[in-house]
Amino acid sequence: MPDVAELDAPRSWQRRKSHRRGEILAAARACLEEVGQQGASVEMIGRRAGVSEATVYKYFGSKHELLGAVIEAWMVPVTEELRVDVEAASSIEARLFVMARRHLAEMRRNPRIHEVVYRELRWTDYRGSAFHRYNQAYAGIFRSVFDAAMKKGELSADLDVQLCRDLFYGGLEHLGQRTFFSGREIDLDEAARNYSRTVLLGWSAGPAVAPPDHAERIEAAVAMLERLVGARPASGEA
């Protein structure tokens, strides 16, 4: 009579085979987090997953394709969760807070993969890459929020959306690098709230203030000179 283990062996093998793609992806991400893009070879990833290098190429045609799959597995759910939370917020301040908090939270949760993707892969054949596509979807949420807020009059109509987006996420990257990447902790709610309010102060629509004309500037300069002259001690005084 066959041993029970022998009967279960084929089914165990099938289960392992069906999970192999996910195991390779997990191994690739772990290697990226440990040694970065340049250090994570296909051979190293295969060893980490318990398969041969040839098996890795069977599931992913190239290292580039494998890295794209790792980025997709990371960024797609993050982007979808962000979209849901942003749509649930009603004001521009609330939406900026959601975007800031989620970005900071993701940096704290996955600092190494974030660093690898945004520092290494961000500048390696970016145009047309997998990261380019998924990053566009992520950044597109910011643009939709801004467009809606400008139409409602919550933000100045003459803002450069792309520049504002770069400033917004660039500041968050800097904040994350000097905290999470340095082993420091911050209160996510407080940091995101202060950050979103600070940037919003410079972007909000307000009453138009006409710049002073030349005559006004000259009058102001003369008045300042008069005050300075009046403040000087008279000749002979010390």
BELSUL-V900275 format. One record per pair of residues at least 4 apart in sequence whose ideal C-beta (glycine too) atoms are under 7 Angstrom apart, sorted by the first residue. I is the first residue (numbers start at 1). GAP is how many residues later the second one is. D is the distance in Angstrom with one decimal. If there is no record, write none. Layout:
i->I gap->GAP d->D
i->I gap->GAP d->D
This chain:
i->2 gap->4 d->4.9
i->2 gap->5 d->5.7
i->4 gap->4 d->6.3
i->5 gap->4 d->6.4
i->8 gap->4 d->5.6
i->9 gap->4 d->6.3
i->10 gap->4 d->6.4
i->11 gap->4 d->6.5
i->12 gap->4 d->6.4
i->13 gap->4 d->6.2
i->14 gap->4 d->6.4
i->15 gap->4 d->6.6
i->16 gap->4 d->6.6
i->19 gap->4 d->5.7
i->20 gap->4 d->6.3
i->20 gap->31 d->6.8
i->20 gap->39 d->6.8
i->21 gap->4 d->6.5
i->21 gap->38 d->5.1
i->22 gap->4 d->6.3
i->23 gap->4 d->6.3
i->23 gap->26 d->4.9
i->24 gap->4 d->6.2
i->24 gap->21 d->6.7
i->24 gap->25 d->4.7
i->24 gap->27 d->6.9
i->24 gap->32 d->5.8
i->24 gap->35 d->5.8
i->25 gap->4 d->6.5
i->25 gap->44 d->5.9
i->25 gap->45 d->6.0
i->25 gap->48 d->5.7
i->26 gap->4 d->6.4
i->27 gap->4 d->6.3
i->27 gap->18 d->5.1
i->27 gap->21 d->3.7
i->27 gap->22 d->3.7
i->28 gap->4 d->6.3
i->28 gap->12 d->6.8
i->28 gap->17 d->4.8
i->28 gap->38 d->5.5
i->28 gap->42 d->5.1
i->29 gap->4 d->6.4
i->29 gap->41 d->5.2
i->29 gap->84 d->6.3
i->30 gap->4 d->6.4
i->30 gap->18 d->6.1
i->31 gap->4 d->6.1
i->31 gap->9 d->3.9
i->31 gap->13 d->5.6
i->31 gap->14 d->5.2
i->31 gap->17 d->5.7
i->32 gap->4 d->6.6
i->32 gap->5 d->6.4
i->32 gap->8 d->5.2
i->32 gap->38 d->6.6
i->32 gap->81 d->6.2
i->32 gap->84 d->5.0
i->33 gap->79 d->4.0
i->33 gap->80 d->5.4
i->33 gap->83 d->7.0
i->35 gap->4 d->3.1
i->35 gap->5 d->5.5
i->36 gap->4 d->6.7
i->36 gap->80 d->5.6
i->36 gap->84 d->6.0
i->37 gap->79 d->6.0
i->37 gap->83 d->4.5
i->37 gap->84 d->6.2
i->40 gap->4 d->5.9
i->40 gap->5 d->6.2
i->41 gap->4 d->7.0
i->42 gap->4 d->6.3
i->42 gap->11 d->5.4
i->42 gap->14 d->5.3
i->42 gap->21 d->5.3
i->43 gap->4 d->6.6
i->43 gap->10 d->4.8
i->44 gap->4 d->6.4
i->45 gap->4 d->6.3
i->45 gap->11 d->6.0
i->46 gap->5 d->5.2
i->46 gap->6 d->5.7
i->46 gap->7 d->4.6
i->46 gap->9 d->6.5
i->46 gap->10 d->4.6
i->51 gap->4 d->3.9
i->51 gap->5 d->6.4
i->53 gap->4 d->6.8
i->54 gap->4 d->6.5
i->56 gap->4 d->6.2
i->57 gap->4 d->6.7
i->60 gap->5 d->4.7
i->60 gap->6 d->4.0
i->60 gap->9 d->6.4
i->61 gap->4 d->5.0
i->63 gap->4 d->6.3
i->64 gap->4 d->6.5
i->65 gap->4 d->6.6
i->66 gap->4 d->6.6
i->67 gap->4 d->6.5
i->67 gap->54 d->6.8
i->68 gap->4 d->6.3
i->68 gap->62 d->3.1
i->69 gap->4 d->6.3
i->70 gap->4 d->6.5
i->71 gap->4 d->5.6
i->71 gap->46 d->6.2
i->71 gap->59 d->5.1
i->71 gap->60 d->5.1
i->71 gap->63 d->5.9
i->72 gap->4 d->5.5
i->72 gap->58 d->6.2
i->72 gap->62 d->6.3
i->74 gap->4 d->6.7
i->74 gap->39 d->6.3
i->75 gap->4 d->5.8
i->75 gap->59 d->4.2
i->75 gap->63 d->6.4
i->76 gap->4 d->6.4
i->76 gap->58 d->6.6
i->77 gap->4 d->6.1
i->78 gap->4 d->6.4
i->78 gap->28 d->5.9
i->79 gap->4 d->6.4
i->79 gap->55 d->6.8
i->79 gap->58 d->5.3
i->79 gap->59 d->4.8
i->80 gap->4 d->6.6
i->81 gap->4 d->6.5
i->82 gap->4 d->6.0
i->82 gap->17 d->6.8
i->82 gap->20 d->5.1
i->82 gap->59 d->5.9
i->83 gap->4 d->6.4
i->83 gap->58 d->5.7
i->84 gap->4 d->6.6
i->85 gap->4 d->6.9
i->85 gap->13 d->4.8
i->85 gap->17 d->6.6
i->86 gap->9 d->5.2
i->86 gap->12 d->5.4
i->86 gap->13 d->6.6
i->86 gap->55 d->5.8
i->86 gap->59 d->6.2
i->89 gap->5 d->3.8
i->89 gap->6 d->4.5
i->89 gap->9 d->5.3
i->90 gap->4 d->6.0
i->91 gap->4 d->6.9
i->92 gap->4 d->6.2
i->92 gap->57 d->4.1
i->92 gap->62 d->4.4
i->92 gap->63 d->6.4
i->92 gap->108 d->6.9
i->93 gap->4 d->6.3
i->93 gap->103 d->6.1
i->93 gap->104 d->6.8
i->93 gap->107 d->5.7
i->94 gap->4 d->6.5
i->95 gap->4 d->6.5
i->95 gap->50 d->4.9
i->96 gap->4 d->6.1
i->96 gap->100 d->3.8
i->96 gap->103 d->6.9
i->96 gap->104 d->6.1
i->97 gap->4 d->6.0
i->97 gap->95 d->5.3
i->97 gap->96 d->5.8
i->97 gap->99 d->4.4
i->98 gap->4 d->6.1
i->99 gap->4 d->6.3
i->99 gap->43 d->6.4
i->100 gap->4 d->6.3
i->100 gap->72 d->6.2
i->100 gap->92 d->4.0
i->100 gap->95 d->5.0
i->100 gap->96 d->5.0
i->101 gap->4 d->6.0
i->101 gap->87 d->5.6
i->101 gap->88 d->6.8
i->101 gap->91 d->3.6
i->102 gap->4 d->6.3
i->103 gap->4 d->6.5
i->103 gap->66 d->6.8
i->103 gap->69 d->5.0
i->104 gap->4 d->6.4
i->104 gap->68 d->6.2
i->104 gap->71 d->7.0
i->104 gap->72 d->6.2
i->104 gap->84 d->5.6
i->104 gap->87 d->6.2
i->104 gap->88 d->6.0
i->105 gap->4 d->6.1
i->105 gap->83 d->5.7
i->106 gap->4 d->6.2
i->106 gap->8 d->6.6
i->107 gap->4 d->6.0
i->107 gap->7 d->5.2
i->107 gap->69 d->3.9
i->107 gap->73 d->5.3
i->108 gap->72 d->4.8
i->110 gap->4 d->5.3
i->111 gap->4 d->6.1
i->111 gap->69 d->5.1
i->111 gap->70 d->5.7
i->112 gap->4 d->6.3
i->113 gap->4 d->6.1
i->114 gap->4 d->5.9
i->115 gap->4 d->5.4
i->115 gap->66 d->6.7
i->116 gap->4 d->5.2
i->116 gap->5 d->6.7
i->117 gap->4 d->5.0
i->117 gap->5 d->6.8
i->117 gap->14 d->6.3
i->118 gap->4 d->5.0
i->118 gap->55 d->6.9
i->120 gap->4 d->6.4
i->121 gap->10 d->5.1
i->122 gap->4 d->6.2
i->122 gap->9 d->6.8
i->125 gap->4 d->5.6
i->126 gap->5 d->6.7
i->126 gap->6 d->5.3
i->127 gap->5 d->5.9
i->128 gap->4 d->6.0
i->130 gap->4 d->6.4
i->131 gap->4 d->5.5
i->132 gap->4 d->6.4
i->133 gap->4 d->6.9
i->134 gap->4 d->6.4
i->135 gap->4 d->6.0
i->136 gap->4 d->5.9
i->139 gap->4 d->6.7
i->139 gap->26 d->6.0
i->140 gap->4 d->6.3
i->141 gap->4 d->6.4
i->142 gap->4 d->6.3
i->142 gap->23 d->4.9
i->142 gap->26 d->6.8
i->143 gap->4 d->6.1
i->143 gap->18 d->5.7
i->143 gap->22 d->6.8
i->144 gap->4 d->6.4
i->145 gap->4 d->6.3
i->146 gap->4 d->6.2
i->146 gap->9 d->6.6
i->146 gap->15 d->4.8
i->146 gap->18 d->6.6
i->147 gap->4 d->6.5
i->148 gap->4 d->6.4
i->149 gap->5 d->4.1
i->149 gap->6 d->4.5
i->150 gap->5 d->4.8
i->150 gap->7 d->5.4
i->150 gap->9 d->6.9
i->153 gap->52 d->5.5
i->154 gap->51 d->6.5
i->155 gap->4 d->6.0
i->155 gap->48 d->5.3
i->155 gap->49 d->6.5
i->155 gap->50 d->5.8
i->156 gap->47 d->6.4
i->156 gap->49 d->4.9
i->159 gap->5 d->5.6
i->159 gap->44 d->6.1
i->160 gap->4 d->6.4
i->161 gap->4 d->6.2
i->162 gap->4 d->6.5
i->163 gap->4 d->6.3
i->164 gap->4 d->6.1
i->164 gap->39 d->6.5
i->165 gap->4 d->6.3
i->166 gap->4 d->5.4
i->167 gap->4 d->6.2
i->168 gap->4 d->6.8
i->168 gap->31 d->6.0
i->169 gap->4 d->6.3
i->170 gap->4 d->6.6
i->171 gap->4 d->6.3
i->171 gap->24 d->6.9
i->172 gap->4 d->6.2
i->173 gap->4 d->6.2
i->174 gap->4 d->6.5
i->175 gap->4 d->6.2
i->175 gap->16 d->6.9
i->176 gap->4 d->5.1
i->176 gap->5 d->6.4
i->177 gap->4 d->4.7
i->178 gap->4 d->5.9
i->179 gap->5 d->4.5
i->179 gap->7 d->5.1
i->186 gap->5 d->4.8
i->187 gap->4 d->6.0
i->188 gap->4 d->6.0
i->189 gap->4 d->6.1
i->190 gap->4 d->6.2
i->191 gap->4 d->6.0
i->192 gap->4 d->6.1
i->193 gap->4 d->6.3
i->194 gap->4 d->6.1
i->195 gap->4 d->6.6
i->196 gap->4 d->6.0
i->197 gap->4 d->6.7
i->199 gap->4 d->6.3
i->200 gap->4 d->5.7
i->212 gap->4 d->3.8
i->212 gap->5 d->5.5
i->214 gap->4 d->6.2
i->215 gap->4 d->6.4
i->216 gap->4 d->6.3
i->217 gap->4 d->6.4
i->218 gap->4 d->6.3
i->219 gap->4 d->6.3
i->220 gap->4 d->6.5
i->221 gap->4 d->6.5
i->222 gap->4 d->6.3
i->223 gap->4 d->6.6
i->224 gap->4 d->6.5
i->225 gap->4 d->6.2
i->226 gap->4 d->6.1
i->227 gap->4 d->6.3
i->233 gap->4 d->3.8
i->233 gap->5 d->6.9
